[in-house]
Amino acid sequence: MKTPTWLVLACMTACLPVHAEVLHPIELKDQELASLRGRYVMPGRIVSFGIVMSSTWQNARGEVIGASSTLQVQEATIKPQFYVSLIDEHGAPTAQGGAQPVAQGSGTVSGGAGLGTTQGVTQVVRAAGDDNSANNTVNVNVTKADQAPAVQPHGQVLAAGQTLMAENGAGALSVSSTGVGVQMNIDANANQGSSVQRLAQGGLMQNTTVLGNGNLVNNVTSLNVVMRQNLPTAASLNGSLDQLKGLRSVGY
């Protein structure tokens, strides 16, 4: 064997590790995370963007108070607006012909003073009672289509700075709009608890506190995005083929 061949083998052997090293994960610093960017969408790809918020509270007697708010933005939208539909359902009467009163809530929860200052998505459920159900849900739906779905706005327009209010046997509801977002508040009657759902300043808050028995609470926010079908064009295909041809000169 010639000397150059022996020299190459000796260099390769010296470069190989004696023992294989196991890769260990390391924690990234905040400065490094701040420089990272997520995936982006090219202009013209988004056909429609919509938000649906819903908050409901049902007490042990079957009475329901709540509201649903919707917003949809698409290419033809001149001014984005929230539309609010109030939910008001009365409980079924008993066999005696009248509705039995809801027992006064006697539960107690403590702490949580900092929940109003959190950032990002915050979901909280605190319950001090029996037979309760509380759900905080966030949905992100991304579909592809060439045009936005036909949606007929319904409900009352919620203008900036406006507050819509409603009340029944289940409790009192308020839906307010500020310069930075929308908030839904429910204060249940008979000290049953309260619920807050807020979408503002790039964050989402869903906070439910139940102090009584037999309540059903639901906070739901859905983000719906429709993206245009991005079919490859002849120009983009030709550009990709030209790049592949260039690899032949380097042996691929």
C-alpha angles and dihedrals in degrees: 000000000000122000096245090057091052089049093054093049091050092052092049092050092051091052095054116094118243093224126025112248120223115229112240124198117244129203117249118228121241090248090057093047090050090059094054121097130201129226117298135206121232117239113274095027097099111078099172139002123193141175127203120187124183132177124179136170123195119187129208091270093059097252115142131202123179149107142231122215125192135186129179128184123190139152094281094047112118100181122010112230136179117231117204127203117190121222116214120166127167123217123250115262119248126245089267089061099250135080117254113236118252113252113249113260113245102177124120131206126185136200127020097121092136097052092093093061100051124119131218119015115346122181119180133173120180119175131181101176146059134272094014130144124195126175131186111190134179120188128188113193120186119183135169124232140137094239139025119265116260106255122176110210113233133179132038122321113247107214124200111278092015127125125201118200137191136170139189139148092298096057147276125306131197129183115191136180125206133175091274106038153316129288132192121199128187123186108188120217124245092035092289094144142259142267133207129188118178132175109188144126094013093305139098125216124191111175125168128179119185120192102166140049136273099018128148116202128180130183114180131175121181125189111200121192126181115197126195118248106260102209116181114254127217091253094054092047092050090050091053092049091051090054091051091051089055091060092064092072090062095049104267 
